[in-house]
Structure formats: C-alpha cells, structure tokens
Amino acid sequence: MKYFPIAIIFVFLISCQNKEKKEYRFYEGPIQGTTFHITYEWNADLSKEIDSLLLNFNKSLSNFDPNSQISKINKNETDELDVLAFEMMEASRFVYEKTNGAFDVTVAPIVNEWGFGWTGKHNNVIPNSSIIDSLLQFVGMDKIKIENSKLIKNNPNTMIVTNAIAKGFSVDYVSDYFFQLGLSNFLVEIGGEIYCFGENQSGEPWRIGIDKPIEGSGEENRENQIIINLSNKAIATSGNYRRYIETGKQKYGHSIDPRTGYPASNSVLSVSVIGNNCMECDAFATGFMVEGLERSIKIVEDIDNLEAYFIYLDDNNQVKSIWSSGFEKHISE
C-alpha cells in the first residue's frame, strides 16, 4: 500500500477554446512518502481542510508514523481498530478472497525483510530462505479476525502493511469530503492513484495517461502507453519496473506473493484498474500483479464495475497490452 511510490499515472488537462471556462483550483504537496495533486471547482480555498484530512488519515493508517493506530496495532500496543482501519481491513479481506490470497495485508514481515516496507532495510541482499520460511507462519488473513472492532491475532508477530491499499483509500477519503460539500467537478490524485468526478475545466471528461513501463523512468522522462477518459470513477496502477532490488543480473520486483514469500514471477509489467472506489482499485492492482495475467483477467471479468488494463511481456519478450471487456470504452481515440 510507505515508501517509494510507484506513481505510474499522471493527469493532464486539455484546453478547449469554444467551451465556457470555470474557476478551478489546484493544490499539491507531499504525503505518505509521495505527493498529491488535487484539482477542484469550488468557491473557496480548501487547502487547509485537505491538509487536515490527510493528517488525520496518516494518524490512522501510516506505517511510517510510529504513533499511528496501525503502528500501535503492529506493536501490540492496542487491538482497537478506528473507523478508517476497520474499513480498510474489511476491504482487504474482500480483495484477499477475490484474488485467491494474492493480495494480503498481513505480508508485512516479509515485505520488510525484502526491504520494501517501512523499516528502512534495503541493502540489495536477497533474504535467506530459512528466514522467509519462518516469517510465512505469521502471514495470512486466516490468522486474524475482527471482533467488536478489535483486530485479534493468532500470533503477536503478525503485522499489517498498508502500502498497497492506503494511497487509494486516502483518495476516497478526500473525495468523500468533496461529495459532502457538494462539489460537482474534481480530481484527487495521491501517489498516482486517482478518483475523478464530473468534468475538467474544459467541460470534458478527465483525461488520464497510463505510463509505458520504461525501466528507470520518472517524472521527467515518462511516456504514455495510452490515454483514457474517466469520470465518476477511480483508477489505480501497480507495476514493478520502478521499484525493485538488483543483485548481479537478477532483479526482484516489489510485488511479493504472500503465499510464497518471494516476489511474483510472471509476465505482467503493470496493471491499471478502474472501479467505483480507489481503495479497492489499489488493492486489486497489487493482487493482479501477483496473480498473473490469465488468472487476473478471469477475476476482473467476474466482478461487476471493475475493469483492468494489463501491460505484459509475450513469449517473444515483446511488450504487449490487453484489457478487460469493459475497459475499451474509456480509451481515448
């Protein structure tokens, strides 16, 4: 869910001279080890309110804040789930079940051991197999349960990692506030995860670029794979080409399979998931990176209001793309 984010989507706005311009405001800043960019049409500056929302969110679900609610749960200082933590855990179990365990927030000890977590460990050394085996006993949603808003662990060494779901959830959190205020047009992007509603200042659907999976690319040298039109929907993307460890000629992506304790090995380079809320899109994108192309396509086709776009390597090591049946309607010509 933090960390060095994979911001593989960016938003850009296309001007249209023959349509009435509305007053849109723009606010950006750092959050959760990444950045946020928010555009909205409103008659007042909401930057202070946005800052307060994001601060409150971090106090609940940031693995990097040692005093957050989720950190206290991980350290067994409490078993109480606040409202945000409870909602996140419920969504996590739903995606866990739908992805056959490919998405699992209890993978925290192994993510940390690989250097992709919040502990700061990252020395390009592959963990010893005996260590991975010993940590697997603490991993699995079947090893925790929720009773009366309390997280009950079978073993105190089980921990929760939020980095594959928290960014998307924070997007929903800000978006829900905008809905409560009555905003008609806005886009919330946090670390590349997006929810957009209404239309942009040109009176058109929001236009979003999905990056080509170019190794080592960043803000200054990214390229579009495709451009999509989106409104009243969320999109989240996961990929392995920007965040990995390398030892000799071998590279290990950050998408850890909770069932094996090792980085997933399949043909998928990135996955972009469209849905009604960004929290589930974020989690499914991670799960699909682990589950692989064929199984993930079957999963997404069986879930209402969920679509996905996959970039992968074919048998000839050529970059290809494939998408679910309902995704094509979003692709911009």
Residue pairs with C-beta under 8 A, 6 or more apart in sequence:
1 105
1 161
1 162
1 163
1 164
1 165
1 166
1 167
1 168
1 282
1 283
1 286
2 32
2 33
2 34
2 62
2 63
2 64
2 118
2 162
2 163
2 166
2 167
2 191
3 32
3 33
3 34
3 63
3 64
3 116
3 117
3 118
3 163
4 33
4 243
5 32
5 33
5 34
5 167
5 191
5 192
6 191
6 192
6 237
6 238
6 239
6 242
6 243
6 254
7 34
7 35
7 191
7 192
7 219
8 192
8 210
8 211
8 213
8 237
8 238
8 239
8 242
8 270
8 272
9 189
9 192
9 193
9 194
9 208
9 209
9 210
9 211
9 235
9 236
9 237
9 272
10 189
10 192
10 208
10 209
10 211
10 222
11 37
11 39
11 187
11 189
11 194
11 196
11 206
11 207
11 208
11 209
12 207
12 209
13 39
13 200
13 201
13 202
13 206
13 207
14 200
14 202
14 204
14 207
15 202
16 202
16 203
16 204
19 202
19 203
19 204
20 203
21 201
21 202
22 41
22 185
22 201
22 203
23 41
23 43
24 39
24 40
24 41
24 185
24 200
24 201
25 39
25 40
25 41
25 42
25 45
25 46
26 37
26 38
26 39
27 36
27 37
27 38
27 46
27 47
27 50
28 35
28 36
28 37
28 38
29 35
29 36
29 51
30 36
31 54
31 58
31 170
31 190
31 191
32 58
32 62
32 64
32 166
32 167
32 170
32 190
32 191
33 64
34 167
34 190
34 191
34 192
35 190
35 191
36 54
36 188
36 189
36 190
36 191
37 189
38 50
38 174
38 186
38 187
38 188
38 189
39 186
39 187
39 200
40 46
40 178
40 183
40 185
40 186
40 187
41 183
41 184
41 185
41 186
41 198
41 201
42 181
42 183
42 186
46 181
49 177
50 174
53 173
53 174
53 177
54 170
54 174
57 84
57 166
57 169
57 170
57 173
58 65
58 68
59 65
59 67
59 68
59 69
60 68
60 69
60 70
60 82
60 84
60 85
61 68
61 69
61 70
61 84
61 85
61 88
61 162
61 166
61 169
61 170
62 68
62 70
62 71
62 162
62 166
63 70
63 71
63 74
63 108
63 117
63 118
63 161
63 162
63 163
64 118
65 71
69 78
69 80
69 81
69 82
69 84
69 85
70 85
70 160
70 162
72 78
73 79
73 80
73 81
73 85
73 151
73 160
74 108
74 159
74 160
76 153
76 156
79 150
79 151
79 152
79 153
80 149
80 150
80 151
81 89
81 146
81 149
81 150
81 151
84 169
84 173
85 151
86 146
86 149
87 169
88 105
88 162
88 165
88 166
88 169
88 279
89 105
89 146
89 151
89 160
90 146
91 165
91 169
91 279
91 280
91 283
92 103
92 104
92 105
92 141
92 165
92 283
93 141
94 280
95 103
95 165
95 280
95 283
95 284
95 287
96 103
96 104
96 105
96 141
96 287
98 284
98 287
98 299
98 303
99 284
99 287
99 288
99 290
99 291
99 296
99 299
100 291
100 295
101 140
101 141
101 258
101 259
102 257
102 258
102 259
102 264
102 287
102 288
102 290
102 291
103 164
103 258
103 283
103 284
103 286
103 287
103 290
104 139
104 140
104 141
104 258
104 259
105 141
105 160
105 161
105 162
105 164
105 165
106 138
106 139
106 140
106 141
106 143
106 144
106 158
106 159
106 160
106 161
106 258
107 139
107 161
107 256
107 258
108 117
108 158
108 159
108 160
108 161
109 135
109 138
109 139
109 157
109 158
109 159
110 132
110 135
110 136
110 139
110 256
110 258
110 261
111 117
111 161
111 163
111 256
112 118
112 119
112 121
112 161
113 121
113 127
113 131
113 132
113 135
114 127
114 245
114 252
114 254
114 256
114 263
115 121
115 122
115 123
115 124
115 245
116 122
116 163
116 243
116 254
116 256
117 161
117 163
118 161
118 163
122 245
124 245
124 246
124 247
125 247
126 245
126 247
126 252
132 261
132 262
133 261
135 261
136 261
137 155
138 155
138 157
138 158
138 159
139 158
139 258
139 261
140 258
143 153
143 154
143 155
143 158
144 151
144 152
144 153
144 154
144 158
145 151
145 152
146 152
151 160
164 238
164 282
164 283
164 286
165 279
165 282
165 283
165 286
166 282
167 190
167 191
167 192
167 193
167 236
167 278
167 282
168 193
168 234
168 236
168 277
168 278
168 279
168 280
168 281
168 282
168 283
169 278
169 279
169 282
170 190
171 188
171 189
171 190
171 193
171 194
171 195
171 234
171 278
171 279
172 195
172 234
172 277
172 278
172 279
174 188
174 190
175 186
175 188
175 195
175 197
175 278
178 186
178 188
178 197
179 197
183 197
183 198
184 197
184 198
185 197
185 198
185 199
185 200
185 201
186 196
186 197
186 198
187 194
187 195
187 196
187 197
187 200
187 206
188 194
188 195
188 196
192 236
192 237
193 234
193 235
193 236
193 237
193 278
193 281
193 282
194 208
194 230
194 234
194 235
194 236
194 278
195 233
195 234
195 277
195 278
196 206
196 208
196 230
196 231
196 232
196 233
196 234
197 231
197 232
198 231
198 232
199 205
199 206
199 231
200 206
200 207
204 229
205 229
205 230
205 231
206 229
206 230
206 231
207 227
207 228
207 229
207 230
207 332
208 227
208 228
208 229
208 230
208 235
209 224
209 225
209 226
209 227
210 224
210 225
210 226
210 227
210 228
210 237
210 270
210 272
210 309
211 217
211 222
211 223
211 224
211 225
211 237
211 270
212 222
212 223
212 224
212 225
212 311
212 319
213 225
213 239
213 241
213 269
213 270
213 311
213 319
214 221
214 222
214 223
214 241
215 241
215 242
216 242
217 223
217 241
217 242
218 242
225 311
225 321
226 309
226 321
226 331
226 332
227 331
227 332
228 235
228 330
228 331
228 332
229 330
229 331
229 332
230 274
230 330
233 274
233 275
233 276
233 330
234 274
234 275
234 276
234 277
234 278
234 281
235 272
235 273
235 274
235 278
235 281
236 272
236 273
236 278
236 281
236 282
236 284
236 285
237 270
237 271
237 272
237 273
237 285
238 255
238 270
238 271
238 282
238 285
238 286
238 288
238 289
239 269
239 270
239 271
239 289
239 311
240 253
240 254
240 255
240 263
240 269
240 270
240 289
241 253
241 269
241 270
243 253
243 254
244 251
244 252
244 253
244 254
244 263
245 251
245 252
246 252
252 262
252 263
253 263
253 264
253 289
254 263
255 263
255 264
255 286
255 289
255 290
256 262
256 263
256 264
256 290
257 263
257 264
257 290
258 290
264 289
264 290
264 291
264 292
266 292
266 293
267 292
267 293
267 312
267 313
267 314
268 288
268 289
268 292
268 293
268 296
268 310
268 311
268 312
269 311
269 312
269 313
269 319
270 289
270 310
270 311
271 285
271 288
271 289
271 296
271 308
271 309
271 310
271 311
272 285
272 308
272 309
273 281
273 282
273 284
273 285
273 288
273 300
273 306
273 307
273 308
274 281
274 306
274 307
274 308
274 309
274 327
274 330
275 281
275 284
275 305
275 306
275 307
276 305
280 306
281 306
284 300
284 306
284 308
285 308
287 296
288 296
288 299
288 300
288 308
288 310
291 299
293 310
293 312
293 322
296 308
296 310
297 308
297 310
297 322
297 324
300 306
300 307
300 308
300 324
301 324
301 325
306 324
307 323
307 324
307 325
307 326
307 327
307 330
308 323
308 324
308 327
309 321
309 322
309 323
309 324
309 327
310 321
310 322
310 323
311 319
311 320
311 321
312 319
312 320
312 321
312 322
313 319
313 320
314 320
323 331
